Amino acid sequence: MRDEMQNSAKLFFSNELFLSKIYTFWALACMVLFGFFAIGPLSFSMAKKINLYKEMRTLNYGLNVKLQSLNKLSSDIADAEKFEILLEATIPKELNTHSYMVLFMQQAAAAGFSVENFIPSTDTTGGEVPIVVILEGSGDLTGLISGLEGMQRVTVIDSVKYENHTDSTQATINLRIFNL
């Protein structure tokens, strides 16, 4: 009986037409089965890659625009460095309120005022230094303001308070100077 089983098995597997049909069916079944389970992850992965590709193109375009902008800014900085000496005189790099005070006192004396108090603020924000100056005397206030605005160092006058007292005249000036 064992020989009959072996002969049947040999006969079964020796039939090439029958085996080719089984192999074809098996190959189609594998393609459908594995294709069905693989097509979802494959299409999901491709959709992610397409979105990533679009994001990368957008990012690359933005980077190129910024690179062009930086190139223009660097050429502008190179052009501005020619005028650094002039800029240093109007807006110095280091904060030196003492030298400004000397220049301010010269302008005040030329306008007929004496400086009673010169108070630079200790709080500087963004290179901006607020200063409060109290002046005495009956000088030319418009001449003083004109002289301050005409100084080489950038000065912004925020407010002026002028008070006439019975025995003296007092002016309080709030101003700002800048440093880089």
Sine and cosine of phi, psi and omega as CSV:
sin_phi,cos_phi,sin_psi,cos_psi,sin_omega,cos_omega
0.00,0.00,-0.57,0.82,0.02,-1.00
-0.90,0.43,-0.63,0.77,0.01,-1.00
-0.90,0.43,-0.60,0.80,0.02,-1.00
-0.90,0.43,-0.63,0.77,0.01,-1.00
-0.91,0.41,-0.66,0.75,0.01,-1.00
-0.91,0.41,-0.66,0.75,0.02,-1.00
-0.91,0.42,-0.61,0.79,0.03,-1.00
-0.91,0.41,-0.68,0.73,0.01,-1.00
-0.91,0.41,-0.68,0.73,0.02,-1.00
-0.89,0.46,-0.67,0.75,0.00,-1.00
-0.91,0.40,-0.65,0.76,0.00,-1.00
-0.89,0.46,-0.73,0.68,-0.03,-1.00
-0.99,0.15,-0.21,0.98,0.02,-1.00
-1.00,0.07,-0.21,0.98,0.02,-1.00
-0.98,0.19,0.99,-0.12,-0.12,-0.99
-0.93,0.37,-0.58,0.81,0.02,-1.00
-0.89,0.46,-0.71,0.70,0.01,-1.00
-0.90,0.44,-0.69,0.72,0.00,-1.00
-0.91,0.41,-0.61,0.79,0.00,-1.00
-0.91,0.42,-0.56,0.83,0.06,-1.00
-0.93,0.37,-0.67,0.75,0.03,-1.00
-0.90,0.44,-0.71,0.71,-0.01,-1.00
-0.91,0.42,-0.63,0.78,0.04,-1.00
-0.90,0.44,-0.72,0.69,0.04,-1.00
-0.87,0.49,-0.68,0.73,0.00,-1.00
-0.90,0.45,-0.67,0.74,0.01,-1.00
-0.91,0.42,-0.69,0.72,0.04,-1.00
-0.90,0.43,-0.66,0.75,0.02,-1.00
-0.89,0.47,-0.67,0.74,0.02,-1.00
-0.91,0.42,-0.67,0.74,0.00,-1.00
-0.91,0.43,-0.68,0.74,0.01,-1.00
-0.93,0.37,-0.76,0.65,-0.04,-1.00
-0.89,0.46,-0.79,0.62,-0.03,-1.00
-0.96,0.27,-0.53,0.85,0.05,-1.00
-0.92,0.40,-0.63,0.78,0.02,-1.00
-0.89,0.46,-0.67,0.74,-0.01,-1.00
-0.99,0.17,-0.37,0.93,-0.05,-1.00
-1.00,-0.09,-0.39,0.92,-0.07,-1.00
-0.93,0.38,-0.58,0.81,0.02,-1.00
-0.89,0.45,-0.84,0.55,0.03,-1.00
-0.89,0.47,-0.56,0.83,0.02,-1.00
-0.91,0.41,-0.73,0.69,0.00,-1.00
-0.92,0.38,-0.61,0.79,0.06,-1.00
-0.89,0.46,-0.69,0.72,0.02,-1.00
-0.90,0.43,-0.65,0.76,0.01,-1.00
-0.91,0.40,-0.64,0.77,0.03,-1.00
-0.89,0.46,-0.66,0.76,0.05,-1.00
-0.89,0.46,-0.67,0.74,-0.01,-1.00
-0.92,0.40,-0.60,0.80,0.04,-1.00
-0.91,0.41,-0.70,0.71,0.04,-1.00
-0.89,0.46,-0.66,0.75,0.03,-1.00
-0.90,0.44,-0.65,0.76,0.03,-1.00
-0.88,0.47,-0.69,0.73,0.02,-1.00
-0.90,0.44,-0.68,0.73,0.03,-1.00
-0.89,0.45,-0.65,0.76,0.00,-1.00
-0.92,0.40,-0.62,0.78,0.05,-1.00
-0.90,0.44,-0.69,0.72,0.02,-1.00
-0.89,0.45,-0.69,0.72,0.02,-1.00
-0.90,0.45,-0.68,0.74,0.02,-1.00
-0.90,0.44,-0.65,0.76,0.05,-1.00
-0.89,0.46,-0.72,0.69,0.02,-1.00
-0.87,0.49,-0.65,0.76,0.03,-1.00
-0.91,0.41,-0.62,0.78,0.04,-1.00
-0.91,0.41,-0.64,0.77,0.05,-1.00
-0.89,0.45,-0.69,0.73,0.01,-1.00
-0.92,0.39,-0.59,0.81,0.04,-1.00
-0.89,0.45,-0.68,0.73,0.05,-1.00
-0.90,0.44,-0.65,0.76,0.03,-1.00
-0.90,0.43,-0.67,0.74,0.04,-1.00
-0.90,0.43,-0.61,0.79,0.06,-1.00
-0.89,0.46,-0.66,0.75,0.03,-1.00
-0.92,0.40,-0.68,0.73,0.01,-1.00
-0.90,0.44,-0.62,0.78,0.01,-1.00
-0.92,0.39,-0.58,0.82,0.07,-1.00
-0.94,0.34,-0.57,0.82,0.08,-1.00
-0.91,0.42,-0.64,0.77,0.03,-1.00
-0.91,0.42,-0.65,0.76,0.03,-1.00
-0.89,0.46,-0.61,0.79,0.06,-1.00
-0.93,0.36,-0.62,0.79,-0.03,-1.00
-0.95,0.30,-0.42,0.91,-0.01,-1.00
-0.90,0.43,-0.35,0.94,0.07,-1.00
-0.90,0.44,-0.49,0.87,-0.08,-1.00
-0.97,-0.22,0.30,0.95,-0.05,-1.00
-0.89,0.46,-0.57,0.82,-0.01,-1.00
-0.91,0.42,-0.67,0.74,0.03,-1.00
-0.93,0.36,-0.61,0.79,0.01,-1.00
-0.92,0.39,-0.60,0.80,0.00,-1.00
-0.88,0.47,-0.54,0.84,0.00,-1.00
-0.96,0.29,-0.55,0.83,-0.04,-1.00
-1.00,0.02,-0.61,0.79,0.05,-1.00
-0.70,-0.71,1.00,-0.04,-0.07,-1.00
-0.95,0.33,0.37,-0.93,0.01,-1.00
-0.96,0.29,-0.65,0.76,-0.03,-1.00
-0.99,-0.16,0.63,-0.78,0.01,-1.00
-0.98,0.20,0.87,-0.49,0.02,-1.00
-0.70,-0.71,1.00,0.06,-0.03,-1.00
-0.95,0.30,-0.36,0.93,0.00,-1.00
-0.91,0.40,-0.73,0.69,0.02,-1.00
-0.91,0.42,-0.58,0.82,0.06,-1.00
-0.92,0.39,-0.62,0.78,0.01,-1.00
-0.88,0.48,-0.65,0.76,0.02,-1.00
-0.89,0.46,-0.72,0.69,0.02,-1.00
-0.89,0.45,-0.64,0.77,0.01,-1.00
-0.90,0.44,-0.69,0.72,-0.02,-1.00
-0.90,0.43,-0.57,0.82,0.06,-1.00
-0.90,0.43,-0.68,0.73,0.04,-1.00
-0.91,0.41,-0.65,0.76,0.00,-1.00
-0.91,0.42,-0.68,0.74,0.01,-1.00
-0.91,0.42,-0.62,0.78,0.02,-1.00
-0.91,0.41,-0.49,0.87,0.01,-1.00
-1.00,0.03,-0.09,1.00,0.05,-1.00
1.00,-0.08,0.38,0.93,0.03,-1.00
-0.91,-0.41,0.41,-0.91,0.18,-0.98
-0.90,-0.43,0.61,-0.80,-0.06,-1.00
-1.00,0.07,0.89,-0.46,0.03,-1.00
-1.00,0.09,-0.65,0.76,-0.04,-1.00
-0.48,-0.88,0.68,-0.73,0.03,-1.00
-0.79,-0.61,0.95,-0.31,-0.15,-0.99
-0.86,-0.51,0.99,-0.13,0.12,-0.99
-0.98,0.20,0.61,-0.79,0.00,-1.00
-0.97,0.26,0.56,-0.83,0.06,-1.00
-0.99,0.12,-0.30,0.95,0.02,-1.00
-1.00,0.00,0.95,-0.32,0.07,-1.00
-0.92,-0.39,0.79,-0.62,0.02,-1.00
-0.85,-0.53,0.84,-0.54,0.06,-1.00
0.90,0.44,0.53,0.85,0.02,-1.00
0.98,0.17,0.20,0.98,-0.04,-1.00
-0.97,-0.26,0.80,-0.60,-0.04,-1.00
-0.88,-0.48,0.94,-0.34,0.08,-1.00
-0.97,0.24,0.63,-0.78,0.00,-1.00
-0.71,-0.71,0.67,-0.74,0.10,-1.00
-0.92,-0.39,0.79,-0.62,-0.01,-1.00
-0.84,-0.55,0.76,-0.65,0.07,-1.00
-0.94,-0.33,0.83,-0.55,-0.06,-1.00
-0.91,-0.41,0.48,-0.88,0.10,-1.00
-0.81,-0.58,0.47,-0.88,0.07,-1.00
0.87,-0.49,0.19,-0.98,-0.03,-1.00
-0.93,-0.38,0.86,0.51,-0.02,-1.00
-1.00,0.03,-0.16,-0.99,-0.01,-1.00
-1.00,-0.02,0.98,-0.20,-0.06,-1.00
-0.92,0.39,-0.65,0.76,0.02,-1.00
-0.92,0.40,-0.57,0.82,0.06,-1.00
-0.91,0.41,-0.63,0.78,0.04,-1.00
-0.90,0.44,-0.72,0.69,-0.01,-1.00
-0.90,0.44,-0.66,0.75,0.05,-1.00
-0.89,0.46,-0.66,0.75,0.03,-1.00
-0.91,0.41,-0.64,0.77,0.02,-1.00
-0.92,0.39,-0.66,0.75,0.00,-1.00
-0.94,0.33,-0.38,0.92,0.01,-1.00
-1.00,0.01,-0.04,1.00,0.00,-1.00
-0.91,0.41,0.43,-0.90,0.00,-1.00
-0.93,0.38,-0.58,0.82,0.04,-1.00
-0.98,0.22,0.71,-0.70,-0.03,-1.00
-0.91,0.42,0.82,-0.57,0.01,-1.00
-0.74,-0.68,0.77,-0.63,0.06,-1.00
-0.92,-0.38,0.84,-0.54,0.02,-1.00
-1.00,-0.07,0.89,-0.46,-0.03,-1.00
-1.00,0.08,-0.72,0.70,-0.02,-1.00
-0.43,-0.90,0.44,-0.90,0.06,-1.00
-0.74,-0.68,0.78,-0.63,0.04,-1.00
-0.87,-0.50,0.87,-0.50,-0.07,-1.00
-0.90,-0.43,0.83,-0.55,-0.04,-1.00
-0.82,-0.57,0.76,-0.65,0.10,-0.99
-0.99,-0.15,0.88,-0.47,0.10,-1.00
-0.97,-0.23,0.15,-0.99,-0.05,-1.00
-0.92,0.39,-0.59,0.81,-0.05,-1.00
-0.96,-0.28,-0.26,0.97,-0.02,-1.00
-0.43,-0.90,0.16,-0.99,0.05,-1.00
-0.86,-0.50,0.69,-0.72,-0.03,-1.00
-0.77,-0.64,0.67,-0.75,0.05,-1.00
-0.80,-0.60,0.70,-0.71,0.06,-1.00
-0.90,-0.44,0.83,-0.56,-0.03,-1.00
-0.89,-0.46,0.81,-0.59,0.13,-0.99
-0.98,-0.21,0.85,-0.52,-0.03,-1.00
-0.65,-0.76,0.16,-0.99,0.02,-1.00
-0.73,-0.68,0.63,-0.78,0.18,-0.98
-0.86,-0.51,0.22,-0.98,-0.10,-1.00
-0.74,-0.67,0.44,-0.90,0.17,-0.98
-0.64,-0.76,0.41,-0.91,-0.05,-1.00
-0.97,0.22,0.00,0.00,0.00,0.00
